Amino acid sequence: MAEECVIDQKRLWRIPEGVSDEDAAALPVTYGTATLVLDRRARVQPGETVLVTAGAGATGLAVIDLAVNIFKAKVIAAAGSDAKCELALKSGASHSVNYSRSSLRDEVKRLTDGRGADVAVEAVGGDIFKAALQSLAWEGRIVVMGFAGGKIPSIPANLLLLKNVSAMGVYWSRYQKENFPVFSSAISSALQYRQEGKIHPNIGAVFKLEEANEAFNHVLQRKSTGKVIISMK
């Protein structure tokens, strides 16, 4: 951690008037990723149903925020506790599923009258990935953006075949090298949406620079929801 650094000027963005430093710090990775997931990869359409796993994490909450307020989609959030499900609902999700005590697949089917979700945004991995894949509707799309559970899943290709499902991934930082205009546009869009009051970043905790170790432990001990910020002031 440092108060100053040397960086290419093309990777700098002016913080718009009315956007706090904390909100600006919360936007790039989470909302940049969410924008690429929903727009460039899944191509979410108004009225579609989007399933979001790890729905109380920083990026999961960003996906919910954008899906509801920008893409006008319906969101089913999935998380591992009732408290996290409640946070996702407060952030705009229409429904939530606690996958630690309910079948994700069965609940999504129930909530969609048996149809399934049009899009699944998956960040847990392991068995949750498979359940999310099984929860998709005909010609659904699943977008992988991480493996928070620690287990990288294999994809049962028969499920892709039988329901004409598309599986894809998003690794946000890779766009810096491979397609910088897309990378830049995602951040600029997020800043504009925040300035216009269309999105609302969820900041779970703010630590001072001298509390950096506490901040990392807060995340490692899985106490965090939303974005954890370290203030350099």
N, C-alpha and C positions, 0 to 999 in steps of 0.2 A: 504494500500500500504506500502511496506517496501523494503529497499535495500538489506536485507539479510533474509533468511528463512531456516528452517530445513526441509529436504525432503529426502525421500528414494532414494538411489543412482540409483535404476533401472528406476527411472523416470527422469533421466538426460540424455541428448544427447549432444555429442560434436558438436559444430558448425563447419562445414567443412570449409576448406580454400576457400576463395573467396566468402563466403556467409556473408553478413553484419548482424550485430546484429538486425537491424530493420527487415530485411527479415526473419531472424530466428524466431523472435517474432511473425511475421505474419503467420507463417506456421502451427503450431500444431493444433489449433482448426479448422480453416477454411479448410486447405488442408487435415487434418486428416479426418474431416467429409466428404469432397468431395471424398476422396479416398474410404471410406467405402460405400458411396452412389453409386458411379459409378462402382466399382469393386466388392465388396462383396455382395451388395444388388441387384442393377439393372443389374449387369453383362453386361455392355454396350459393344457392338461389333463395330468394325470399319465400318463406313458408316451409322450407325444408326442415327436417328434424336432424339436429346435430347432437350426438352423444359425446360427452367430454369426460374422460377418465382423469384421475388425479385432479378433480374439479375444484379443489381448494388450494392448489399450488399456485404460484405466481403466474405461470404461463397458462394453466388451466383457467384461472379467473380472467385472464386477458382474452382467452378464446371465447369464454362466455360473454364477456362485455362486448366484444366486437360482433359476435354472431347475433346477439339480440339487438344491439343498438345501431349497428351499421349494416349488417347483412339481412336483418329482419327475419331471422330464423328462429325456430323453436329449439330450446336446449334441454336435454336431459343430462344432468350432472351426476357423476358417480364418484364416490369417495369412500374411505375406509372407516369413517366414524360419523355419528349423528351430528356432532358439532361441525364437522367439515361440510357435511351435506347442507346444514342450515346456512352456513356462510355462502355456499354456492347459490342457494335459493335467494338469499338477500342480494346477491350480485346479478340476478336476472334470470336464472334458470327457471323453467316452468315446472320441472320435476327433478327429484333427486333419488338416487339409489345408493344405499349403504351396502357395498359389495362384500363387507365382512360378515354379514348375516343374511343376505338375500342373493338369489341367483340373478346376476346381471342380465343374462340373456332373457330369462323369464319375465323380469320386470320391464325391460325395454319392450318386449313383445306386448305385454299387457298395456303399457302406456301408449302404444301406437296401434292398438286394436289389431294386433297380430302382424302388422306390416313390417315393422323394424325401422331402424334409423337410416336416413339417407347417407349420413356421413358419421364416421366415428373418428374422433381425435384421440389417439392413444399414447399415453406417456408412462404407463406402469410396467408393461411387459408381462412375461410369464403367463399364468392362467388367465389373467385379466385381458390380455391381448386376444387370446382365443375366444373368450366370452364376448368381447366387443365385436370381433369378426363375425361370430355367429348371430349377433344382434342386428346385422345389416339387412336392409331391404334389397329387393331385386335391383341390380345395377348400382348398389351402394359403393361408397368409397371409404377406405380406411387410411388414415394418415398417421404414420409413426413419427413421434417427435421426442422420444426418449424411453428410458428403461429405469424408472425410479425404484422399481421393486428389486432391481439387481439381476433379474433373469432375462436374457435375450431370447425371445421366443422363435420357434420355427413356424413357418407359414404352411398350414395344410392346404396344398394347392387345389384339392378337390372342392373346397369351399369357394375358392375363387371361381372355379369352373361352373359349378352348379347354379350359382346365383349371379353369374356375370359380374363379379365384384372386382374392383380395382384396388390394389394395395400400393401405397407410395410412402415416401419419407420426406422429412424436412430437416435439414441441418443448417440453421440460419447463418452461422458465421462463414460457412463455405461460400455463400453468395458474395462475400467481400472480394474473393479472388475470381470466381467464375462469372459473376454477373453483377458488377457493382451498381449499375443503375437501378436494378431491382432492389438490391440491399438498401440503397439510399432512399429510394421512393417509399419503402416500407416504414422507415423511421420518420421521414417527412410527413407522411400521411398520419401517423400516430400523433405527432406533435400538433398537427392541424386539428385532428379530431378532439384532442384534449383542450386546445384553445377555444374551440367552438362549444365545449361542454357536452360533447356527444358521448364521451367515454370517461370512465372514472377509475383510475388505477387503484388497486387495493394495496396499501402499504401496511404490512403486518407489524413491523417494528423498525425503529430507527436507533442506531447505536453511534456513539461518538468514535472518533478515530482511535483513541486510546482504549476503547472497548472492543476492538476488532476481534480479539480471540473469543470474547463472549458471543459476538455475532456469529462467528463460524460454528461455535458449539451449539448455539440456538438452532442452526440449520441441521447440523449433524445429528442432534438429538431428536429431530423430527418434531420440534415445537413450533416451527414456523408455518404460517399461512400467509398467502400473498407475498409481496416483495419485501425482503429485508434490506434496509438501506444503511450504509455507513456514511455519516456526515463528516466532511473534512473540515468543517468550521470549528 
